[in-house]
Amino acid sequence: MPIVSSKFDAPSFMKNGHFQTMYPFFFRKVGSVVFERSRVELDDGDFVDVDRLENGEFDELVILSHGLEGNSQTGYIKGMAKILHQTTKMDITAWNMRSCSGELNRKGRFYHAASCDDLNQVIKHSLTQKKYKKVHLIGFSMGGNLTTFYAAKYGNSKISEVSSAAVFSSPIHLESAINKLNETSIGNFYAESFLTTMRKKSLQKQRLGLLDLDPKDIKACKSFIDFDNLITAPTHGFKDAFDYYNEASASHIIGQVKIPTLLVQSKDDPFLTKKCFPIREAHRNPYLHLEITKTGGHIGFMTLLDKGLYFWGEQRAAQFLKEVA
């Protein structure tokens, strides 16, 4: 599929990747979204919590996967849920990855960028709640890598109802994205905003006996590489951080996507490198729709309309779903 020509634009004063990234993170509030929560018991004895919006008028479902240390209450999740619920009439499920729903999970493991088994179990659970004809997957940032990985590795082979995927601002080449953050002070600021809660949860697990680690070692993790070497890799069966980055990066298998998949990446995203823009694969695979915007930052895609701030990514997802539904 040729590269999709993007129609997204923003006023000149908003064409800054850091502004597009930080403003929604710190200031966006989304009202009028009341989820109904339920718990999915996982095969290994752990759990994840899922939040649902049901319309009752349509037999299609959208499953939203948040980014690193996000949750179903994050602005971009609630914003997407609200718009899709209103415009597509589909039901929405926003799942919280392990330890992200406000309650620490039961096992030593957390989640990672290719936690396909957990996503698969959420899909299966959703299909027990209602007989959907189609299930659409939408992921953001790290959850976008997971969504892309799932679309490439499984498509609809595991669950026939899985019909499409849409992904926004995803560091699908993990190692280069992490190295980019390490190179600048503002990149380290972004990384530390995630690591603060990651260390906190790990220390809680250590005190509960779920992680056999010295708390001093956890507190000493000052980068993603430190944390992934100490915790992510060994608790999820990877040799080390770099083995994890290699095995879990969707960029390595994105050319194999088996369902219609939209990947929206911004040129000024402070998290992304050239390796996160799979241009060659998009030209070769008719299922892969790569849309590159000039601005948008990391899960921003803000512009101004008469009514005020407008988050284009949500309307773009709704448009894509209507095209493939």
N, C-alpha and C positions, 0 to 999 in steps of 0.2 A: 504494500500500500504506500503510495507517495506520502510525503510528509504533509500533515494537515496545515493549511494556512490559517493562522490564528487571527481572530478579529478582536482580541482583547487589547485594550489600550487604557491608559490612565493619564490624568492631567500631569503636566511637567513636574509640578512640585511633589507628586506622589511616585515618580519614577526613580525610586531608590530601593534597592533590595532590602536593606536593613530596616528602612521605614515600613515597607510592605510586610516585613517579617514581625517586627516588634509591636507595631500599633495594634493589630488584632490580638496578639498574645496578651498584652497588658490591659487593653481597654474594651475589647469587644464583649458585649453582653447580649445574649439571645434569650428572649422571653417567650412565653406561650408554648413551651415544649414540656409536656408532662409525660414522662416515660412510665411504663409499668415494668417493674423489675422481677426477674425470676432467676433461678440458679441452675446452672448446668453442671451436673456431676460428671466428672471426666473419668475415663477408663482407668487411670492410674490412682484413683482415690482423691484427686484434687478437685477443684471447682473453678468455674468462672461465672461471673454475674453478667446477665444480659438485660438490656433495657429496650422495651418495644413501644412502637406507636402503631396501632392497628387502625385501618380505615374501614375494613369490612366490605368494601365495594369492589376489590380487585384481587385477583389470585396470583399476584406477583410480589416478590419480597426483595428488598435491598438490605444487604448486610454491610455495616460500616465498621472499618478497622482503624483505630486511632494510632497515632505515632508514639514514639518512645516516651514513656512516663505520662502519656495522656490518659484520657478516660472518656466515658460517654457524656460527661458534663463539659468537656472542652468545647470552646466556642465553635471551631470548625465542624465538630461532630453535630452539635445541636443545630447549627445553621444549616448544614446539609440535610439533616433529618427534617427540619421544618419546611424547607423549600420543596424537597422531594415529596413529602407527605401532602403538601398543598397542590403541587402541580402535576404529579404523576398518579396520585391516588394509590400508590403502592404502599404496602406495609413496610415498616422500617425496624430493623434490629441493630442496635449499637451495642457491641459486646466489649466488655472490659477484660483485657488480658490479665493473666495471673498477677495478683497483688495490686491491681490498678483500680479496683472498685471501691476502695476505702477500707477493705478488710484484707489482712495479710493472708496469702494462700497457705495451704497446709504442707506443701513439700519444699524441699531445698531449692528446686529449680524455680526460675521465674518464667520468662518468655524470651524469645529472640526473634531475629528478623526473618526467619523461615519456619515459624511454628505452625506448620501446615496441619498437623494432627489436631491441634486445638481448634483452629478455624473449621476444619472438617467436622468436628464434633458439634460445633455451634450450628453449622448448616444442618446437620442431621437432626439436632434438637428442634430447630425451627420448623423442619418438615413434619415433625410429630405434633406440633402445635396447630398446623393448618396445612392442607394439601395444596401447596403452591405449584403452579405449572412452571414458573420460572423463578430463579434466584439470581440476583445481580450483586456483584461484589464491588465495593468502593473502599479504597485505602488511601491513607495519608502518610507521607514521610516513611518512617520505618514500617508502618502498617501497609503502606503502598508497596514496599519491597515484598512483604509477606503476600499481599494480594497478587502481585505480578508473578512471584515464585509459584504460587498455587495455580494460577492461570496457565503457566508454562509447563509445570510438572504434571498436572492432573487435568486441567480444563474441565470437561464434563464427564471424564472417564470414571471417576469415583462416584459422583452424584450427577445423574443425568439432567437434573433440573438447573444446574449451574449454567447460565446462559451468556454472561458478559462480565467484564471488569472495567473499572475506571480508576485511575491512579493519579494522584496529585503530589508534586514536590517530593519525589522519592529518591533517596540516595542509593540507587540500585547497585552501585559499585561501592561497597562499604569501606574498603580500605582507603581508597583515594579520598572519599568524603571525610573520613576521620582525620586523615593526614592534613587535609585542607584546614580543618578546624584547629588543628594543632599549630598551624603556621602563624596565626595572628592573635593579638590580644582579644579582639572581639570574638574570634572563633573560640578561644578558650572561655570567654564569657558564656557563649551559647552552651558549650559542653558542660561547664560547671553547673548551669541551671538544671541540667538533667542529672548530673552526678550527685548533686545534693540529696535528692530523694532516693536515688539508687543506693547510695551508701547507707542512708537512714534505714531503709527496708532491710538491707543486708545485715545491719547491726541488730535489728529486731529479730531476724531469723537466727543469728548467731546466739543471741541470748536464750532463744527457745530451743536451742540444740539442733536446729535444722541445717545449720552450716557449721562444719568443723573447721573453723578458722580463728585466727587470732584477731581480735577487734582492732588491734593496732595496724594490721595489714589492710583491713578494710578502710580504715580512716586514711591510710597512706595512698589510696587510689586517687590520683590527681588527673587522670586522663582516661578516655575510653579504653585505650590499650591496656592500661593498668587494671582496670575493672574487669575487662573481658578476659585477660590472662588469669586473674585470680578467681573469678566467679562464673561469668557467662560460659566460657569454653569448657571448663571441667564439669560443671553441673549439667551441661547439655550434650556431652559426649564428643566435644571437639578437642584436638590436641593442644591448641593454644589459640590466642586471639586471631592470629593470621590464618590459621586453618579455618576458624569460624568465619572470618570475612570472606575467604575464598569459597567455602562451601555454601554459605547462606546468601551470597550476592545474586540477585535476580538477573543482573547484567549477563551472567554466564549462560543463562538458559532462556532469556527473553525472546530470542528468535524462534523459540518452539511454542509460543502461546497458541493455544488450540481453540480459544473462544474470542469473539470480538473484544479487543482490549484497547482502551484509550489511555495514553500516558501523556500527561500535561506537565511540562517542565519549563521553568523560567530561566532565562539566560542570566539574570542577576540574583539567583538563589544563592545565598552565602554558604549553603551546605553542599552544593553540587559541583562536580568536576565534569570535564568533557566525556569521561567514561560513563557518565550517567545519562548521556544523550545517544541512544542506540539508533543512529540514523541509518546505518547500513542494514540493520536487522529490519527496520520498518519498511525499507524499500523492498525487501525480499519476502516479507511475510504479509499476506493479505489480511490477516486478523489483527495486526498491530498498527494502531493509529497513533502516531507520535505528533503531538502538537507542542511547538516551542514558542513561548511568548517572550517578548522583549523585556518585560518587567513583570512583577508579581511576587518577587521574593520567595520566602518559604511559607507556603500555605497562606499567602496573602490574597493576591489577585483582586485587590481593591480598586474601585474607581468611584466616580461621583455621578449620580443622576439627580434629577429634580428633587427626589425624595430624600437625598442624602447619600450615605455610603452604600455601595452596591458591591456585593461579593460575587464576581463573575463566575468563579469556579462552580458554584452551586447551580447556576442556570446552565452552565456548560454540561454538567453531569446530567441534569434533567433532559437536555436536548439529546445527548448521546443515548440515554435510556429509551427515549421515544423512538430514536432511529433504529435501535436494535430489538426493541420489544416486539 
